[in-house]
Amino acid sequence: MLQRIWKQKRGGFFTIKENTLDIVTNPPYFCADKFLKHALEISAPKVKIAMLFRLAFLEGQKRYELFKKYPIKKVYVFSKRLNCAKNAEFEKYKSNAIAFAWFIWEVGYTGITQLQWIL
């Protein structure tokens, strides 16, 4: 539902004030931090948020502060590089040099991040 709103009206996701649904998405990378922070802030306790990001999303001091406030519950790293293509144009985008992972948050979680691999 949230992804549909985002696609239909740019910025629409940011107008949502509360959420009780689990979220699974690959948000636009240019606003990934803002998108994630908003999802965490509007979601009720125990809501799960799964976002597909580049593995490099773990890097950076600014994100470290975000991760301290909202610990990631699990990171599932793809053992093989994904073949991603904008608008499903796989013939145009053949490179698979970027590592991806699923990042999973559970609102209210305060434990240690678990790292696992997808084979």
NORMOBEL-V993351 format. One record per residue. SS is DSSP state (@ for helix, = for strand, . for the rest). Layout:
<<SS> <SS>>
//
This chain:
<<.> <@> <@> <@> <@> <@> <@> <@> <.> <.> <.> <@> <@> <@> <@> <.> <.> <.> <=> <.> <.> <.> <=> <=> <=> <.> <.> <.> <@> <@> <@> <@> <@> <@> <@> <@> <@> <@> <@> <@> <@> <@> <=> <.> <.> <.> <.> <=> <=> <=> <=> <=> <=> <=> <@> <@> <@> <@> <.> <.> <@> <@> <@> <@> <@> <@> <@> <@> <@> <.> <.> <.> <.> <=> <=> <=> <=> <=> <.> <.> <.> <.> <.> <.> <.> <@> <@> <@> <.> <.> <.> <.> <.> <.> <.> <.> <.> <.> <.> <=> <=> <=> <=> <=> <=> <=> <.> <.> <.> <.> <.> <.> <.> <=> <=> <=> <=> <=> <.>>
//
